[in-house]
Amino acid sequence: MKILMVLTSHDRLGDTGKKTGFWLEEFAAPYYVFHDAGAEITLASPAGGQPPLDPKSDQPEFQTGLTQRFKGDPAAQADLAQTKPLASVDAADFDGLFYPGGHGPLWDLAESKDSIALIEAFERAGKPIAFVCHAPGVLRHVTTAEGQPLVAGRRVTGFTNGEEDAVELTAIVPFLVEDELKAKGGLYEKGPDWGPFVIADGRLITGQNPASSEAAAQALVEALS
């Protein structure tokens, strides 16, 4: 079982002067779900190398058992510091695909031709693909072989408008995940804000927020089993 995880390389939160990147729990929880399932994990990002961590996700109130495990795991930290350039990876080399969120992907991965082509290659090959929190937003330009939005007519979830309002970034982000999924014809659903909520529609798996990271990863493993 070979799983590719794709992280953001974007570290600027719009014009606020603040930093962003990937959300720690959304990387650490899936990483260990895959690791403990015996998967071979490859990490990639648009720029390669060390992806930027959203500093807010490193604050004490957002730590979990799995983020603490990562902080005590030099091998995992070394993996993260050496992500492959996204343009260098081939969907044919992997069985499944997972995108952690954080706000960073809304700027780079959502618009990346390499990311779009990669997701489309996995989808065309019938391989499971999973996205959590803001990462479902990277599907905005992804299409089916027939040229329709990939999410059109599919059950999907992602970071809610209410959750974005709560973190006071509605006016900062380039687009709202909930609104964009609906605009592309997705059959958007959501659970309570900040609670775990995951949808699997065929081979497309989406999770609503950081609390959904572990369950979304488990759903990907189940799809590969």
C-alpha positions as CSV (number, residue, x, y, z in Angstrom):
1,M,0.0,0.0,0.0
2,K,1.7,3.2,-1.3
3,I,0.1,6.5,-0.2
4,L,1.1,10.0,-1.5
5,M,0.5,12.9,0.9
6,V,0.5,16.4,-0.7
7,L,1.2,19.4,1.4
8,T,1.1,23.2,0.7
9,S,4.2,25.3,0.2
10,H,2.3,28.6,0.8
11,D,3.2,30.5,4.0
12,R,1.5,33.9,3.7
13,L,-2.0,34.6,5.0
14,G,-3.2,36.9,2.3
15,D,-2.0,40.5,3.0
16,T,-2.2,40.2,6.8
17,G,1.5,39.9,7.3
18,K,0.8,36.7,9.3
19,K,2.0,33.2,8.5
20,T,0.0,30.2,7.4
21,G,0.8,26.7,5.9
22,F,-0.4,23.2,6.7
23,W,-2.3,22.4,9.9
24,L,-0.3,20.1,12.1
25,E,-3.1,17.7,13.2
26,E,-4.2,17.3,9.6
27,F,-0.8,16.0,8.7
28,A,0.2,14.1,11.9
29,A,-3.1,12.1,12.4
30,P,-3.2,10.7,8.8
31,Y,0.6,10.1,8.7
32,Y,0.3,7.8,11.7
33,V,-2.9,6.1,10.5
34,F,-1.0,5.3,7.3
35,H,2.2,4.4,9.1
36,D,0.4,2.1,11.5
37,A,-1.5,0.4,8.7
38,G,1.9,-0.6,7.1
39,A,1.7,1.9,4.2
40,E,4.7,3.2,2.4
41,I,4.3,7.0,2.7
42,T,5.7,9.6,0.2
43,L,5.4,13.3,1.0
44,A,5.3,16.0,-1.7
45,S,4.7,19.7,-2.0
46,P,4.8,22.3,-4.8
47,A,8.2,23.6,-3.9
48,G,9.6,20.4,-2.3
49,G,11.6,20.4,0.9
50,Q,10.2,21.6,4.2
51,P,6.6,22.7,3.9
52,P,5.5,25.6,6.1
53,L,3.6,24.9,9.3
54,D,0.7,27.1,10.3
55,P,2.1,28.5,13.6
56,K,-1.4,28.6,15.1
57,S,-1.7,24.8,14.7
58,D,1.4,24.4,16.9
59,Q,-0.2,26.1,19.9
60,P,-0.9,24.0,23.0
61,E,-4.7,24.0,22.7
62,F,-4.5,22.3,19.2
63,Q,-2.2,19.4,20.3
64,T,-3.4,15.8,20.3
65,G,-1.7,12.5,21.1
66,L,-0.7,12.2,17.4
67,T,0.8,15.6,17.1
68,Q,2.8,14.9,20.3
69,R,3.9,11.6,18.7
70,F,5.2,13.5,15.7
71,K,7.1,15.9,17.9
72,G,8.9,13.0,19.4
73,D,9.6,11.2,16.1
74,P,12.8,12.3,14.4
75,A,12.3,10.0,11.4
76,A,8.9,11.5,10.7
77,Q,10.3,15.0,11.1
78,A,13.0,14.1,8.6
79,D,10.4,12.8,6.1
80,L,8.5,16.1,6.4
81,A,11.7,18.2,5.8
82,Q,12.4,16.4,2.5
83,T,9.1,16.5,0.6
84,K,9.5,15.7,-3.1
85,P,8.7,18.5,-5.6
86,L,5.1,17.9,-6.7
87,A,6.0,18.0,-10.4
88,S,8.3,15.0,-9.9
89,V,5.7,12.6,-8.7
90,D,3.7,10.2,-10.8
91,A,0.2,9.0,-9.9
92,A,1.1,5.6,-11.4
93,D,3.5,5.0,-8.5
94,F,0.9,5.2,-5.8
95,D,-2.3,3.5,-4.7
96,G,-4.0,6.4,-2.8
97,L,-3.8,10.1,-2.4
98,F,-4.3,12.3,0.7
99,Y,-4.2,16.1,1.0
100,P,-4.0,17.7,4.5
101,G,-5.5,21.1,4.9
102,G,-4.5,24.4,6.6
103,H,-5.2,27.6,4.8
104,G,-2.1,27.4,2.6
105,P,-3.6,25.0,0.0
106,L,-6.3,27.6,-0.9
107,W,-3.5,29.8,-2.5
108,D,-1.1,27.3,-4.1
109,L,-2.5,23.8,-4.5
110,A,-6.0,25.0,-5.6
111,E,-4.4,26.7,-8.6
112,S,-1.5,24.3,-9.2
113,K,-1.5,22.7,-12.7
114,D,0.6,19.9,-11.2
115,S,-1.8,19.3,-8.4
116,I,-4.9,19.4,-10.7
117,A,-3.2,16.9,-13.2
118,L,-2.2,14.6,-10.3
119,I,-5.7,14.4,-8.8
120,E,-7.2,13.9,-12.3
121,A,-4.7,11.0,-12.9
122,F,-5.7,9.3,-9.7
123,E,-9.4,9.7,-10.4
124,R,-9.1,8.4,-14.0
125,A,-7.3,5.4,-12.6
126,G,-10.0,4.7,-10.1
127,K,-7.7,5.2,-7.1
128,P,-9.1,6.6,-3.8
129,I,-8.4,10.3,-3.1
130,A,-9.0,12.0,0.2
131,F,-9.0,15.7,1.3
132,V,-9.5,17.2,4.7
133,C,-10.6,20.6,6.1
134,H,-9.5,23.3,3.6
135,A,-8.0,20.7,1.2
136,P,-11.3,19.9,-0.5
137,G,-10.9,23.4,-1.9
138,V,-8.0,22.2,-4.1
139,L,-10.7,20.4,-6.2
140,R,-12.1,23.7,-7.5
141,H,-10.5,23.3,-11.0
142,V,-10.3,19.5,-11.1
143,T,-12.5,17.9,-13.8
144,T,-13.7,14.5,-14.9
145,A,-12.7,12.9,-18.2
146,E,-15.9,14.4,-19.6
147,G,-14.8,17.9,-18.5
148,Q,-17.3,18.3,-15.7
149,P,-16.2,19.5,-12.2
150,L,-15.1,16.4,-10.3
151,V,-17.3,17.3,-7.3
152,A,-20.5,17.8,-9.4
153,G,-23.2,15.6,-8.2
154,R,-20.9,14.1,-5.5
155,R,-21.4,14.1,-1.8
156,V,-18.7,16.3,-0.3
157,T,-17.7,18.2,2.8
158,G,-15.0,20.6,3.9
159,F,-14.3,23.6,6.2
160,T,-17.7,25.3,6.8
161,N,-18.5,29.0,6.3
162,G,-19.3,29.1,10.1
163,E,-15.9,27.7,11.0
164,E,-14.2,30.2,8.7
165,D,-16.2,33.0,10.4
166,A,-15.1,31.7,13.8
167,V,-11.4,32.0,12.9
168,E,-12.1,35.5,11.5
169,L,-10.6,34.7,8.0
170,T,-13.7,34.9,5.8
171,A,-12.6,38.2,4.3
172,I,-8.9,37.0,4.0
173,V,-9.1,33.7,2.2
174,P,-9.3,33.7,-1.7
175,F,-12.5,31.7,-1.5
176,L,-14.7,29.8,0.9
177,V,-14.5,26.1,0.7
178,E,-18.2,25.5,1.4
179,D,-19.3,28.0,-1.2
180,E,-16.9,26.8,-3.8
181,L,-17.9,23.1,-3.5
182,K,-21.5,24.2,-3.9
183,A,-20.7,26.4,-6.8
184,K,-19.1,23.5,-8.6
185,G,-22.2,21.3,-8.2
186,G,-21.0,19.4,-5.1
187,L,-23.7,18.0,-2.9
188,Y,-22.2,19.7,0.2
189,E,-23.0,18.4,3.7
190,K,-21.7,19.3,7.1
191,G,-21.8,18.2,10.7
192,P,-21.6,20.5,13.8
193,D,-18.7,23.0,13.6
194,W,-15.4,21.5,14.9
195,G,-16.8,18.0,15.2
196,P,-15.5,15.1,13.1
197,F,-17.5,14.6,9.9
198,V,-16.3,12.5,6.9
199,I,-18.0,11.6,3.7
200,A,-17.0,8.8,1.3
201,D,-18.7,9.1,-2.1
202,G,-17.2,6.2,-4.1
203,R,-13.5,6.8,-4.2
204,L,-13.8,10.5,-3.2
205,I,-13.3,11.0,0.6
206,T,-13.6,14.4,2.2
207,G,-13.4,15.5,5.9
208,Q,-14.8,18.7,7.3
209,N,-12.1,20.1,9.7
210,P,-9.0,19.1,11.8
211,A,-11.1,16.8,14.0
212,S,-12.0,14.8,10.9
213,S,-8.3,14.1,9.9
214,E,-8.0,10.7,11.5
215,A,-11.3,9.4,10.3
216,A,-10.7,10.6,6.7
217,A,-7.3,8.8,6.7
218,Q,-9.0,5.6,8.1
219,A,-11.5,5.9,5.3
220,L,-8.7,6.0,2.7
221,V,-7.0,2.9,4.3
222,E,-10.4,1.1,4.2
223,A,-10.8,2.0,0.5
224,L,-7.4,0.5,-0.2
225,S,-8.0,-2.7,1.8
